[in-house]
């Protein structure tokens, strides 16, 4: 029987493993035609087939979702997703010009609004499950879940709060690597914690960065 992608038998011998930048992975990632193909390892905890199938019907730009499901001898073993360019993955968030960074955060917020309408909770959107190449992507839906009931507004607020926590972790990590003081990093975290929950993270960042050219300059200002 072997591998099949949806109902089509596929031969995966010789496919090239991607040098996938995120440090945390759910399965191994390969290039298959113009897609990234994630194949689960035996015994790892990952997304269930029903949730993955549900997500294939949602179209997003920056939150990477399953496109087609992969099976091996009728057992769910992975999925294809959008192939994101590795070019530019050495870029830093803190030195990206303000407007460019805010634009990619706004794109994520649009995806989050759509996913919240579709009752999707973005569990476990950790820094190791992101890719930044000048654009910020969430690349691993392994822990996402779907709620049949519940308040969409509250779910959106929760998802955007998780986005805020993610941004704080990503930025703090870069600041640590740039040898900023712990007091400066703490001041930034405290400043971010003051965001009103009904305000988008991008709008709040725009407000606090002000006329500084990037986040690095903001941190120098508040240090």
N, C-alpha and C positions, 0 to 999 in steps of 0.2 A: 504493500500500500504506500508507505513512505510519506513524504511531505506533500501537502497541498495548501494552496493559498485560496481561501474560500473553497470553491468547487473545482479549482484547476490544479492538476498535479504539477509540481515544480521540482526541478533538479537544483539542489543547492551546493553541489560539489564545486569547489573552486571560487566561491564568492569571497570577496575581500572584506576582512574585518576592518571596521572604521576605528580610527584613533579618536575615540569619542571622549571629548574633553571633560565632561562632568566626572567628579571623583566618586560618586556613588552610582551604582548601576543596578538595574534589574535585568539580568540576562546580558548576553553578548550582542553587540550591534554590528551589523554588516551592511554593505551597500548592495542592494538588489535592484538592478535597473536604475530608475531615478528616485528610489525610496531608501529610507533607512529601514532595516529589518531587524527587529529585536527578537532574539530567540532565548527563551527562558532556560535557566540551568535547572537540573534535577533538584528537587527539594526546596527551592527558594520560594519565599512568600511573594506572590504577585497578584495582579488584578484577576478577577474571575471572568469567565467567558461572557456571562450575561451583561456585566457592566461594560466590558470592552465592546461588545456588540452595540450597546446603547450609544456609546461614545462615537462609534463610526458614523453615526447619523448627524453629528454636530460638526459644523465647519468653523474653525478658529484659525488665527494667524500666528499667534505667539505662544499659545498653550498647545503643545503638540499632543494630538490624540491619535488613537488607532485609526487606520484607514481600512485595511483588510486583515482578516484574522488568519493565522497560520496554524495548521494542524499536523500532527504526526501520528499516523495510525488512528485517526479520529480523536486524538487527545489534543486539547488546546495548548499550543506551545509558543505562541508569540503573535506578533502583528507588525505590519508595516506602518510607517509614519512619514511625515514630511522630512525630506533630507535637507538639513541646515548646513550652510557653508561653514567650514572650519576656518576659512580665511578671516583674519581679524580677531581671533580668539585671544590674542595677547593684549587686547585693549583693556583699559581700566575704566571702571564706572566713574571713579572720583575725578578723573581728568577729562572725561567726555564733556564737551560743551553743554551747558545747561539745557538749551532748547532741544538738542539731539537726544539727551537722556530722557527728558520729560516726555518727548514724543513716543519713545518706546514704552515708557510706563503707561501712557494713555492707551496705547494699543493693547497692552495687557489688561487694563481696566475694562476695555470694550469686550474682550474675550470673557473676562470674569462676569460681566453683566449678563452676557448671553448664557454662560454656563449656569449661573445662578437661576436664571429663568427656566433652565432645563433641569433644575433641582440637583445640580452636581456640587458636592462639597470637595474642595481642593485640599485633601489631607496631605500632610507630609511634603510641602513644597519647600524643601531645604536647599541651601546653597549648592550642595553636591548634586542636586537634580536640576540645575540650571545651566544654560550655555549663554555666554555673552560674547558677541563678535561686533559690537557696536549697536546691536539689537539684543534685547533680553528675551530669552525663551525659557519656558518651563517644559522640560523634556521627558518627564517620567510620570505617567498617570497611574502607577502601580497601586497607589493607596487611595485613589479617588473613589468616592461612593455616591450613590444616588438615593435621594429621599423622595418618596412618593407624596408625602404631605409636607406640612410646614410652611412657614412664612417666607416668601421669596425675598422680601426686603431684608429680613434678618439674616438670611443665608448670604445675600450679597454683601451685607455689612461684615459678616464673619469672614467671607472669602477675601474681602479687601483688607481686613485687619491682618489676615495671614500674609497677604502681599506686603503690607507695611513691615511686618516682622522679618520677612524675607529680605526686603531692601535694607533694613537696618543691619541684618547679619552680613549681607554681601559687602556693604559699605564699611562696616566695622572691620571685617576681615582684611579689606584692602588697606585701611588705615593702619592696622597692626603691622602689615608687611612693609608699610612706608615709615615705620617707626614713629608714628604719632604717639603722644603721651596717652596713658590710660585715662587721665583726667579729661583730655580733649575728647576721647571716644565716649566717655561717660556723659559729657555735656551734650554730645550729639544725640546719644540715645535718649536722654532726658528731654531734649528739644522735640524729638520725633514722637515721644509719648504724649505730647500735648495736642496732637491732632484730634480734632473733633471727629467722631465716628461717622458722621454723615458727610464728611468732606473727603473727596478722593485723595489718595496719597500723592498723586501728581500735582494737584492743586496746592496741597500743603507744602510740598517740596518747592514749588514755584515761589510760594510766599516766603519761605525761610531762606532760600538761596538769594532771593532778591536780585540785586545788580551784580553779584559775584559771578564770575565766568563759569565756574564749575563747583562741584562739591568740595574739592580739595581747598579751594580758596575760602569757602564758607567755614570749614573746620579751622583754618588758620585764623580767621576773623574771630571765632568764638573761643579760641584756645586761651 
